Amino acid sequence: MSLSTIVQETSINIDSSSSIQTDKAIPVYIRLVFLRIGEIDTLNEKYQAHASIESRWIISLNELLSFISIDDQNRLLNGKSIVLENYSEFHWHPQISIENSLGDLKEQIKYSAKRNLYDNQIYICEHRIIKGLFWEKLELQHFPSDIQDLSISITSTLYHDKVLFYTDPYNLSGVNREAFVDQQEWFLYEHVDSEQRFIKDFLFLTDNNNNDDDEQDIKYQLNKEEPKRSVLTVTCHAARRSEYFYWNGYFLILLITSISFCTFGMPMQVAINRLQVSCTLLLTSVTFRWTVNRSLPTISYLTSLDKYAILCICNLVLHAFWHGIISLLAWKRTLDYRVTGDMSLAYLDHGAFYFLISIFIVLHIIIIIWFFSVPYKYRKQMQRKDDKYRALVLEMANNRNHQSLKQYNNGFIHTETEKL
């Protein structure tokens, strides 16, 4: 995806929002950088993060020049950034809040202004540094080969007719992979995604609304419209390093289940021992499954590891059923449970062994094919997105250098012309 494509998509998104956007709505362009991602708590569905949020919106040059010094005016006109002290106390700002934060966030906020090299517009930029805990709904269907989305949802206390959030087309969001704490357990991808959506106002209803909010509520009630707020969700992706669970989960369950086939080597005279071994392995497998599930939250669906464990438990149950059936047949057809190799019961027992082990092998082949066609295919898609993201970052850096060089050359020519 090229830079021109991103700018075009952003303009399309603004046009497509015209049905809910009024003339008063101010577009605010968001860039979010995950400076540091801490521990990912799978059990409690939350993670720690330290992030930087840059919010930009256009302001007229005359309005800005009215309250900045002459030195700052010269710096601004020369394309340099200027710091705006106490800007939020006297001027409009988007009143940003974080939708999925847990507890109180540590925030540092400052404002600046700069002329954009691409569209030659003056932008106010709110620099917000946040640190704290964030809630995230973890999708564990593919556990332990899952990829989790770690997102921060940016919204405002203003309605969508006052402010609309969009992805910054000129400054890409990103993530600092070097400061990732859980690198032993997770692999953090390089690219980030963003999604614009709207939420209904009932999430923000309080008894302390100011007069402006009351007027807005009355307006929406008269128009029979539901007040909404603009939300922009920026998401990075982390893939679980699943080798630990393969060896300590899948492999151990496979060994426990494989031992059950050894019971077919016991003679019919000790059929009761077959049942004892099968039931012991069954209880061991159930206990092991509950031990593994302690590290996961209580969810209403089965993970891939759960499905594999249940299939292996069903295999053990089939073994126990068969040993009970063959023991009953041997008791009815023989005097002392003695079954020789040329009897029909022996051939029947051998047939059951080959049938059960064939099903066991076919199921594992299907599971291996599923792993490569679903979870690992998704991981390859994430890697391809990383490649596109790196190419886009390089393209934007080259364009920025080209614009800076062009601006420098124009300024140099203008200076030499004045000297002449």
C-alpha positions in Angstrom: 0.0 0.0 0.0 1.5 3.3 -1.1 1.3 6.7 0.6 -1.0 8.1 -2.0 -3.3 5.2 -1.4 -3.5 5.9 2.3 -4.2 9.6 1.7 -6.9 8.7 -0.8 -8.5 6.1 1.6 -8.6 8.7 4.4 -10.3 11.2 2.2 -12.8 8.5 1.2 -13.5 7.7 4.8 -14.2 11.4 5.5 -16.6 11.6 2.6 -18.3 8.4 3.6 -19.0 9.9 7.0 -20.8 12.8 5.6 -24.1 11.2 6.5 -23.3 11.6 10.2 -21.0 14.5 10.0 -22.2 18.1 10.2 -20.4 21.3 9.3 -19.3 21.7 13.0 -17.5 18.4 13.2 -13.8 18.8 13.2 -11.7 16.0 11.8 -8.9 14.9 14.1 -6.1 12.7 12.8 -4.6 10.2 15.2 -1.2 8.6 15.4 -0.5 6.1 18.2 2.8 4.6 19.0 3.1 1.7 21.5 6.3 2.8 23.3 6.4 -0.2 25.6 4.1 -3.2 26.1 4.4 -5.0 29.4 2.9 -8.2 30.7 0.0 -9.8 28.8 -2.3 -11.3 31.4 -4.2 -14.0 29.6 -6.1 -15.1 32.7 -7.5 -11.7 33.4 -7.7 -10.4 29.8 -5.6 -7.3 30.3 -2.2 -6.0 29.4 0.2 -3.2 30.4 1.2 -0.5 28.0 3.0 2.8 27.7 1.9 4.7 24.6 2.2 8.0 22.8 -0.9 9.6 21.1 -0.5 12.4 18.7 -3.8 14.1 17.7 -3.7 16.7 14.9 -6.3 19.1 13.6 -6.2 22.0 11.2 -6.3 25.6 12.5 -6.4 28.8 10.5 -3.2 30.7 10.3 -4.9 34.0 11.4 -6.3 32.4 14.5 -3.0 30.9 15.5 -1.0 34.1 14.9 -3.2 36.0 17.2 -1.8 34.4 20.4 1.8 33.4 19.6 5.0 35.6 19.6 6.7 37.0 16.6 9.6 34.5 17.0 7.2 31.6 17.0 5.4 33.1 14.0 8.7 33.1 12.1 9.5 29.6 13.2 6.1 28.4 12.2 6.2 30.0 8.7 9.7 28.4 8.2 8.2 24.9 8.8 9.4 24.4 12.3 7.4 23.2 15.3 6.5 25.6 18.1 5.3 24.8 21.7 2.0 26.1 22.8 1.8 26.7 26.6 -1.6 26.2 28.3 -3.3 25.8 25.0 -6.2 23.6 26.3 -7.2 26.1 28.9 -8.3 28.8 26.4 -8.8 27.0 23.1 -10.7 24.1 21.6 -9.3 20.6 21.8 -10.9 17.1 21.2 -11.2 16.1 24.9 -9.7 12.7 24.3 -10.4 9.7 26.6 -9.4 6.1 26.4 -12.3 3.7 26.2 -10.6 0.4 27.3 -8.4 1.6 30.1 -8.5 0.0 33.5 -8.2 2.2 36.5 -6.4 5.6 36.4 -4.0 6.3 33.6 -0.8 8.3 34.1 -0.9 11.0 31.5 1.3 13.8 30.3 -0.1 16.3 27.8 1.4 19.1 25.8 0.6 21.0 22.6 2.5 22.2 19.6 1.8 23.6 16.1 3.6 23.0 12.8 3.0 23.5 9.1 2.5 20.2 7.2 4.9 19.7 4.4 2.4 17.7 2.3 -0.7 19.9 2.2 0.9 23.2 3.6 -1.8 23.4 6.3 -1.2 24.5 9.9 -1.9 21.7 12.4 -2.3 21.8 16.2 -0.8 18.6 17.7 -1.7 17.3 21.1 1.1 15.1 22.4 -0.3 12.7 25.0 1.8 10.1 26.9 -0.3 7.4 28.7 0.7 4.5 30.9 -1.5 2.0 32.6 -3.6 -1.2 32.2 -5.8 -1.8 29.3 -8.6 -4.4 28.9 -8.7 -6.6 25.8 -11.0 -9.4 24.9 -8.7 -12.3 24.1 -9.7 -14.8 21.4 -8.5 -18.2 22.4 -10.0 -20.5 19.8 -6.6 -21.4 18.4 -4.8 -21.6 21.7 -1.8 -22.2 22.1 -1.2 -21.1 18.4 -3.3 -17.9 18.9 -2.6 -14.4 17.8 -3.9 -11.7 20.2 -4.9 -8.1 19.3 -3.6 -5.5 21.8 -5.6 -2.4 21.2 -6.1 1.1 22.5 -9.5 2.7 21.7 -9.4 6.5 21.5 -12.7 8.4 21.9 -13.9 11.8 23.0 -16.4 13.2 25.5 -17.8 15.3 22.5 -20.4 13.9 20.2 -19.7 12.9 16.6 -21.2 16.2 15.3 -18.3 18.0 17.1 -15.3 15.8 16.4 -14.5 12.8 14.2 -11.4 10.7 14.5 -9.4 9.4 11.6 -6.0 7.7 11.0 -3.3 10.1 10.3 -2.4 9.6 6.6 1.0 11.3 6.9 2.3 9.8 10.2 2.1 6.0 10.6 1.2 4.5 13.9 3.7 1.9 15.2 5.0 -0.3 18.0 8.4 -0.4 19.7 9.3 -4.1 19.6 12.5 -3.7 21.5 10.8 -2.6 24.7 8.4 -5.6 24.7 8.6 -7.3 28.2 7.0 -10.7 27.4 9.3 -11.7 24.5 9.9 -15.1 26.0 6.2 -15.9 25.8 5.0 -13.8 22.8 6.2 -12.6 19.5 5.2 -9.0 18.7 4.5 -8.1 15.0 5.7 -4.9 13.5 2.6 -3.5 11.8 -0.4 -1.9 13.5 -4.0 -1.7 12.3 -6.6 1.0 12.9 -10.4 0.9 12.8 -12.9 3.7 13.0 -16.3 3.1 14.6 -19.0 4.8 16.6 -20.5 4.0 20.0 -23.9 5.0 21.4 -24.0 7.7 24.1 -25.5 5.5 26.9 -21.9 4.5 27.8 -21.3 8.1 28.9 -24.5 9.1 30.5 -23.9 10.8 33.9 -25.8 13.1 36.2 -23.1 15.8 35.9 -23.6 16.8 32.2 -23.0 20.4 31.5 -25.5 22.7 29.8 -24.0 22.1 26.3 -24.5 18.4 26.7 -28.1 19.0 27.8 -28.8 21.1 24.8 -27.3 18.3 22.6 -29.5 15.7 24.3 -32.6 17.8 23.6 -31.6 18.2 20.0 -31.1 14.5 19.5 -34.4 13.7 21.2 -36.3 16.1 18.9 -34.6 14.7 15.8 -35.1 11.1 17.1 -31.5 10.4 16.6 -29.2 8.4 18.9 -26.2 10.5 19.9 -22.9 8.8 19.1 -19.2 9.3 19.7 -16.4 8.7 17.3 -13.9 6.0 18.3 -10.6 5.1 16.6 -9.1 1.8 17.7 -5.3 1.2 17.1 -4.2 -2.4 17.4 -0.9 -4.2 17.4 -0.7 -8.0 17.3 1.2 -10.6 19.4 1.6 -14.3 18.6 2.0 -16.7 21.4 5.2 -18.7 21.4 3.5 -22.2 21.5 6.5 -24.5 21.7 6.1 -24.9 25.5 2.5 -26.0 25.1 3.3 -28.4 22.2 5.8 -30.3 24.4 4.0 -30.0 27.8 0.5 -30.1 26.4 0.0 -31.9 23.1 2.9 -34.2 23.4 2.1 -35.4 27.0 -1.5 -36.0 26.1 -0.3 -38.0 23.0 1.9 -40.1 25.2 -0.9 -40.8 27.8 -3.3 -41.8 25.0 -0.8 -43.9 23.1 -0.1 -46.0 26.2 -3.7 -47.2 26.1 -3.0 -49.2 23.0 -0.6 -51.3 25.0 -3.5 -52.8 26.9 -4.4 -54.9 23.8 -1.2 -56.9 24.5 -2.6 -58.2 27.8 -4.2 -61.7 27.5 -7.9 -62.2 27.9 -7.4 -63.9 31.2 -6.5 -60.6 32.8 -9.2 -58.5 31.1 -9.9 -56.8 34.4 -6.4 -55.4 34.3 -7.2 -53.9 30.9 -10.1 -52.0 32.4 -8.0 -50.8 35.3 -5.3 -49.5 33.1 -7.8 -47.7 30.7 -9.7 -46.1 33.6 -6.4 -45.0 35.3 -5.3 -43.4 32.0 -8.7 -41.8 31.6 -8.5 -40.1 35.1 -4.9 -39.0 34.4 -5.9 -37.4 31.2 -8.9 -35.5 32.7 -6.7 -34.3 35.6 -4.0 -33.1 33.2 -6.6 -31.2 31.2 -7.8 -29.3 34.2 -4.2 -28.5 35.2 -3.6 -26.9 31.7 -6.8 -24.9 31.9 -5.8 -23.1 35.1 -3.7 -20.7 33.0 -6.8 -19.7 30.8 -9.8 -17.6 31.6 -13.2 -19.1 31.9 -14.6 -19.0 28.4 -17.7 -20.4 26.7 -16.0 -22.2 23.9 -13.3 -24.8 23.4 -9.7 -24.0 22.5 -7.8 -26.2 20.0 -5.9 -27.8 22.9 -9.3 -28.5 24.7 -10.6 -30.2 21.5 -7.5 -32.3 21.2 -7.6 -33.4 24.9 -11.3 -34.3 24.6 -10.7 -36.4 21.5 -8.0 -38.3 23.3 -10.3 -38.8 26.3 -13.0 -40.2 23.9 -10.4 -42.5 22.6 -9.7 -43.8 26.1 -13.4 -44.2 26.7 -13.7 -46.3 23.6 -10.9 -48.5 24.8 -12.6 -49.0 28.1 -15.9 -49.8 26.4 -14.2 -52.4 24.2 -12.3 -54.1 27.0 -15.6 -54.4 28.9 -17.4 -55.9 25.8 -14.6 -58.4 25.0 -14.4 -59.4 28.6 -18.2 -60.1 28.7 -17.9 -62.2 25.4 -15.0 -64.2 26.8 -17.0 -64.9 30.0 -19.9 -66.2 28.0 -18.0 -68.2 25.4 -15.2 -69.7 27.5 -15.0 -71.5 30.8 -12.0 -69.7 32.4 -11.4 -66.7 30.1 -8.8 -68.6 28.2 -8.8 -67.4 24.6 -6.3 -69.0 22.2 -5.0 -67.3 19.0 -7.2 -69.4 16.7 -10.5 -68.4 18.3 -12.9 -65.9 16.8 -12.6 -63.7 20.0 -8.9 -63.2 19.3 -9.5 -62.2 15.7 -12.2 -59.8 16.9 -9.9 -58.3 19.5 -7.1 -57.8 16.8 -9.6 -56.2 14.5 -10.7 -53.7 17.2 -7.0 -52.8 17.8 -6.4 -52.1 14.1 -9.6 -50.1 13.8 -9.0 -47.9 16.8 -5.4 -47.2 16.0 -6.4 -46.3 12.4 -8.9 -43.8 13.6 -6.2 -42.4 16.0 -3.7 -41.9 13.2 -6.3 -40.4 10.8 -7.4 -37.9 13.5 -3.8 -36.7 14.0 -3.3 -36.3 10.3 -6.4 -34.1 10.1 -5.2 -32.1 13.1 -1.8 -31.5 11.5 -3.4 -30.4 8.3 -5.7 -28.0 10.2 -2.7 -26.5 12.0 -1.0 -25.6 8.8 -4.1 -24.4 7.0 -5.6 -22.2 9.8 -3.3 -21.0 12.6 0.0 -21.0 10.7 -1.7 -19.6 7.6 -2.9 -16.6 9.7 0.7 -16.1 11.0 2.0 -16.0 7.5 -0.6 -13.3 6.7 0.7 -11.3 9.7 4.3 -11.6 8.3 3.2 -10.4 4.9 1.5 -7.4 6.6 4.8 -6.7 8.4 6.6 -6.7 5.0 4.1 -4.2 3.5 4.4 -2.1 6.6 8.2 -1.9 6.4 7.9 -1.0 2.7 5.4 1.8 3.5 7.6 3.2 6.3 10.5 3.4 3.9 8.4 5.1 1.2 7.1 7.7 3.7 10.6 8.4 4.9 11.8 8.9 1.3 8.8 11.2 0.6 9.5 13.2 3.8 13.1 13.6 2.9 12.1 14.7 -0.6 9.7 17.3 0.8 12.3 18.6 3.2 14.9 19.0 0.5 12.3 20.7 -1.7 11.4 23.1 1.0 15.1 23.8 1.7 15.8 24.5 -1.9 12.9 26.9 -2.2 14.0 28.7 0.9 17.6 29.0 -0.5 16.4 30.3 -3.8 14.2 32.8 -2.1 17.1 34.1 0.0 19.5 34.4 -2.9 16.8 36.3 -4.9 16.4 38.8 -2.0 20.2 39.3 -1.9 20.3 40.1 -5.6 
